[in-house]
């Protein structure tokens, strides 16, 4: 899964939860799924940030 796919799924889940479109019995599973998507997105952002920082550090210094 890509960051964009995870973000879109998370956005859709949040919208469903906020609009009360999810049955009460399904809510705990949807909240868990949202938590997993948040963790995935945070991890991807950390990886990108680390890669960016490493790339910047490898640039020749002026």
N, CA, C and O atoms as a GROMACS GRO file, in nm:
protein
  248
    1UNK      N    1   0.085  -0.117   0.000
    1UNK     CA    2   0.000   0.000   0.000
    1UNK      C    3   0.090   0.124   0.000
    1UNK      O    4   0.194   0.127   0.066
    2UNK      N    5   0.048   0.223  -0.073
    2UNK     CA    6   0.123   0.348  -0.076
    2UNK      C    7   0.069   0.443   0.031
    2UNK      O    8  -0.039   0.422   0.087
    3UNK      N    9   0.146   0.546   0.057
    3UNK     CA   10   0.102   0.648   0.152
    3UNK      C   11  -0.030   0.708   0.105
    3UNK      O   12  -0.123   0.725   0.185
    4UNK      N   13  -0.039   0.740  -0.024
    4UNK     CA   14  -0.160   0.803  -0.078
    4UNK      C   15  -0.283   0.714  -0.060
    4UNK      O   16  -0.390   0.762  -0.023
    5UNK      N   17  -0.267   0.584  -0.087
    5UNK     CA   18  -0.379   0.490  -0.069
    5UNK      C   19  -0.422   0.484   0.077
    5UNK      O   20  -0.542   0.487   0.108
    6UNK      N   21  -0.325   0.476   0.167
    6UNK     CA   22  -0.356   0.471   0.309
    6UNK      C   23  -0.425   0.599   0.355
    6UNK      O   24  -0.522   0.595   0.430
    7UNK      N   25  -0.375   0.712   0.307
    7UNK     CA   26  -0.433   0.841   0.344
    7UNK      C   27  -0.578   0.851   0.295
    7UNK      O   28  -0.665   0.899   0.368
    8UNK      N   29  -0.603   0.807   0.174
    8UNK     CA   30  -0.738   0.813   0.119
    8UNK      C   31  -0.834   0.721   0.197
    8UNK      O   32  -0.947   0.759   0.224
    9UNK      N   33  -0.786   0.602   0.232
    9UNK     CA   34  -0.869   0.511   0.313
    9UNK      C   35  -0.897   0.572   0.450
    9UNK      O   36  -1.010   0.565   0.500
   10UNK      N   37  -0.795   0.631   0.509
   10UNK     CA   38  -0.811   0.693   0.640
   10UNK      C   39  -0.910   0.809   0.633
   10UNK      O   40  -0.997   0.823   0.720
   11UNK      N   41  -0.898   0.890   0.532
   11UNK     CA   42  -0.990   1.003   0.514
   11UNK      C   43  -1.134   0.954   0.501
   11UNK      O   44  -1.226   1.012   0.560
   12UNK      N   45  -1.153   0.849   0.422
   12UNK     CA   46  -1.288   0.793   0.404
   12UNK      C   47  -1.342   0.737   0.535
   12UNK      O   48  -1.459   0.756   0.568
   13UNK      N   49  -1.257   0.668   0.611
   13UNK     CA   50  -1.300   0.613   0.740
   13UNK      C   51  -1.340   0.724   0.837
   13UNK      O   52  -1.444   0.714   0.903
   14UNK      N   53  -1.259   0.827   0.845
   14UNK     CA   54  -1.289   0.939   0.936
   14UNK      C   55  -1.422   1.003   0.897
   14UNK      O   56  -1.504   1.035   0.982
   15UNK      N   57  -1.441   1.019   0.768
   15UNK     CA   58  -1.567   1.079   0.721
   15UNK      C   59  -1.686   0.991   0.760
   15UNK      O   60  -1.788   1.043   0.806
   16UNK      N   61  -1.674   0.860   0.743
   16UNK     CA   62  -1.782   0.769   0.781
   16UNK      C   63  -1.810   0.778   0.931
   16UNK      O   64  -1.926   0.781   0.973
   17UNK      N   65  -1.704   0.782   1.011
   17UNK     CA   66  -1.721   0.789   1.156
   17UNK      C   67  -1.786   0.921   1.195
   17UNK      O   68  -1.879   0.923   1.275
   18UNK      N   69  -1.737   1.031   1.139
   18UNK     CA   70  -1.792   1.163   1.173
   18UNK      C   71  -1.937   1.178   1.130
   18UNK      O   72  -2.015   1.245   1.198
   19UNK      N   73  -1.974   1.115   1.018
   19UNK     CA   74  -2.111   1.125   0.967
   19UNK      C   75  -2.202   1.018   1.024
   19UNK      O   76  -2.317   1.004   0.984
   20UNK      N   77  -2.147   0.940   1.119
   20UNK     CA   78  -2.224   0.834   1.185
   20UNK      C   79  -2.283   0.735   1.084
   20UNK      O   80  -2.395   0.689   1.101
   21UNK      N   81  -2.205   0.704   0.979
   21UNK     CA   82  -2.250   0.611   0.876
   21UNK      C   83  -2.215   0.467   0.910
   21UNK      O   84  -2.250   0.376   0.834
   22UNK      N   85  -2.148   0.444   1.021
   22UNK     CA   86  -2.102   0.311   1.059
   22UNK      C   87  -2.190   0.261   1.173
   22UNK      O   88  -2.217   0.333   1.269
   23UNK      N   89  -2.233   0.136   1.161
   23UNK     CA   90  -2.312   0.075   1.267
   23UNK      C   91  -2.228   0.065   1.394
   23UNK      O   92  -2.106   0.046   1.386
   24UNK      N   93  -2.291   0.078   1.507
   24UNK     CA   94  -2.222   0.077   1.636
   24UNK      C   95  -2.137  -0.049   1.652
   24UNK      O   96  -2.026  -0.043   1.706
   25UNK      N   97  -2.188  -0.163   1.607
   25UNK     CA   98  -2.114  -0.288   1.621
   25UNK      C   99  -1.988  -0.292   1.536
   25UNK      O  100  -1.894  -0.365   1.567
   26UNK      N  101  -1.984  -0.214   1.430
   26UNK     CA  102  -1.867  -0.209   1.341
   26UNK      C  103  -1.765  -0.104   1.384
   26UNK      O  104  -1.651  -0.106   1.339
   27UNK      N  105  -1.805  -0.014   1.470
   27UNK     CA  106  -1.721   0.099   1.508
   27UNK      C  107  -1.585   0.060   1.566
   27UNK      O  108  -1.484   0.116   1.524
   28UNK      N  109  -1.578  -0.034   1.661
   28UNK     CA  110  -1.445  -0.069   1.715
   28UNK      C  111  -1.347  -0.118   1.608
   28UNK      O  112  -1.229  -0.082   1.611
   29UNK      N  113  -1.394  -0.200   1.514
   29UNK     CA  114  -1.307  -0.249   1.407
   29UNK      C  115  -1.262  -0.135   1.316
   29UNK      O  116  -1.147  -0.132   1.273
   30UNK      N  117  -1.352  -0.043   1.288
   30UNK     CA  118  -1.317   0.072   1.203
   30UNK      C  119  -1.216   0.163   1.273
   30UNK      O  120  -1.126   0.217   1.209
   31UNK      N  121  -1.232   0.180   1.402
   31UNK     CA  122  -1.137   0.263   1.477
   31UNK      C  123  -1.000   0.196   1.479
   31UNK      O  124  -0.898   0.264   1.464
   32UNK      N  125  -0.995   0.064   1.497
   32UNK     CA  126  -0.868  -0.008   1.491
   32UNK      C  127  -0.803   0.008   1.354
   32UNK      O  128  -0.683   0.032   1.344
   33UNK      N  129  -0.884  -0.006   1.249
   33UNK     CA  130  -0.833   0.009   1.113
   33UNK      C  131  -0.777   0.150   1.092
   33UNK      O  132  -0.671   0.167   1.032
   34UNK      N  133  -0.847   0.250   1.143
   34UNK     CA  134  -0.799   0.388   1.132
   34UNK      C  135  -0.666   0.403   1.205
   34UNK      O  136  -0.575   0.469   1.155
   35UNK      N  137  -0.654   0.342   1.322
   35UNK     CA  138  -0.528   0.348   1.397
   35UNK      C  139  -0.413   0.285   1.320
   35UNK      O  140  -0.302   0.337   1.321
   36UNK      N  141  -0.440   0.173   1.255
   36UNK     CA  142  -0.337   0.106   1.175
   36UNK      C  143  -0.295   0.194   1.056
   36UNK      O  144  -0.177   0.201   1.022
   37UNK      N  145  -0.391   0.258   0.994
   37UNK     CA  146  -0.360   0.346   0.882
   37UNK      C  147  -0.279   0.468   0.927
   37UNK      O  148  -0.188   0.512   0.858
   38UNK      N  149  -0.313   0.522   1.044
   38UNK     CA  150  -0.238   0.634   1.098
   38UNK      C  151  -0.094   0.593   1.123
   38UNK      O  152   0.000   0.666   1.088
   39UNK      N  153  -0.075   0.478   1.184
   39UNK     CA  154   0.060   0.428   1.210
   39UNK      C  155   0.137   0.408   1.080
   39UNK      O  156   0.255   0.444   1.072
   40UNK      N  157   0.072   0.351   0.980
   40UNK     CA  158   0.136   0.330   0.850
   40UNK      C  159   0.181   0.464   0.791
   40UNK      O  160   0.294   0.478   0.745
   41UNK      N  161   0.093   0.562   0.792
   41UNK     CA  162   0.125   0.694   0.735
   41UNK      C  163   0.239   0.760   0.813
   41UNK      O  164   0.329   0.819   0.753
   42UNK      N  165   0.235   0.751   0.945
   42UNK     CA  166   0.342   0.810   1.025
   42UNK      C  167   0.476   0.743   0.993
   42UNK      O  168   0.577   0.812   0.979
   43UNK      N  169   0.476   0.611   0.981
   43UNK     CA  170   0.599   0.540   0.948
   43UNK      C  171   0.654   0.582   0.812
   43UNK      O  172   0.774   0.605   0.798
   44UNK      N  173   0.566   0.592   0.713
   44UNK     CA  174   0.609   0.635   0.580
   44UNK      C  175   0.667   0.776   0.584
   44UNK      O  176   0.768   0.803   0.520
   45UNK      N  177   0.604   0.865   0.658
   45UNK     CA  178   0.655   1.002   0.669
   45UNK      C  179   0.792   1.005   0.735
   45UNK      O  180   0.879   1.081   0.694
   46UNK      N  181   0.812   0.923   0.837
   46UNK     CA  182   0.942   0.916   0.903
   46UNK      C  183   1.050   0.866   0.806
   46UNK      O  184   1.161   0.920   0.804
   47UNK      N  185   1.016   0.765   0.728
   47UNK     CA  186   1.111   0.711   0.630
   47UNK      C  187   1.149   0.817   0.528
   47UNK      O  188   1.267   0.835   0.496
   48UNK      N  189   1.049   0.887   0.477
   48UNK     CA  190   1.075   0.992   0.378
   48UNK      C  191   1.160   1.103   0.440
   48UNK      O  192   1.252   1.153   0.377
   49UNK      N  193   1.129   1.141   0.562
   49UNK     CA  194   1.205   1.246   0.629
   49UNK      C  195   1.351   1.203   0.649
   49UNK      O  196   1.443   1.282   0.626
   50UNK      N  197   1.372   1.079   0.690
   50UNK     CA  198   1.508   1.027   0.708
   50UNK      C  199   1.583   1.025   0.576
   50UNK      O  200   1.698   1.068   0.569
   51UNK      N  201   1.518   0.975   0.472
   51UNK     CA  202   1.582   0.972   0.340
   51UNK      C  203   1.618   1.112   0.293
   51UNK      O  204   1.725   1.134   0.237
   52UNK      N  205   1.529   1.206   0.316
   52UNK     CA  206   1.553   1.345   0.278
   52UNK      C  207   1.674   1.401   0.352
   52UNK      O  208   1.762   1.461   0.292
   53UNK      N  209   1.676   1.380   0.484
   53UNK     CA  210   1.787   1.432   0.564
   53UNK      C  211   1.920   1.371   0.520
   53UNK      O  212   2.021   1.441   0.511
   54UNK      N  213   1.920   1.240   0.493
   54UNK     CA  214   2.043   1.174   0.448
   54UNK      C  215   2.088   1.228   0.312
   54UNK      O  216   2.207   1.244   0.288
   55UNK      N  217   1.993   1.255   0.225
   55UNK     CA  218   2.026   1.310   0.094
   55UNK      C  219   2.086   1.450   0.106
   55UNK      O  220   2.183   1.483   0.037
   56UNK      N  221   2.030   1.530   0.192
   56UNK     CA  222   2.080   1.666   0.215
   56UNK      C  223   2.222   1.661   0.272
   56UNK      O  224   2.308   1.740   0.232
   57UNK      N  225   2.246   1.570   0.363
   57UNK     CA  226   2.378   1.560   0.426
   57UNK      C  227   2.485   1.514   0.327
   57UNK      O  228   2.603   1.545   0.344
   58UNK      N  229   2.446   1.442   0.224
   58UNK     CA  230   2.541   1.393   0.124
   58UNK      C  231   2.577   1.498   0.019
   58UNK      O  232   2.672   1.481  -0.056
   59UNK      N  233   2.501   1.606   0.014
   59UNK     CA  234   2.530   1.711  -0.083
   59UNK      C  235   2.665   1.775  -0.050
   59UNK      O  236   2.701   1.788   0.067
   60UNK      N  237   2.738   1.814  -0.153
   60UNK     CA  238   2.866   1.883  -0.127
   60UNK      C  239   2.842   2.013  -0.050
   60UNK      O  240   2.747   2.086  -0.078
   61UNK      N  241   2.927   2.039   0.043
   61UNK     CA  242   2.914   2.161   0.123
   61UNK      C  243   2.980   2.277   0.048
   61UNK      O  244   3.084   2.259  -0.015
   62UNK      N  245   2.920   2.390   0.054
   62UNK     CA  246   2.972   2.507  -0.014
   62UNK      C  247   3.058   2.590   0.075
   62UNK      O  248   3.110   2.693   0.033
   0.00000   0.00000   0.00000
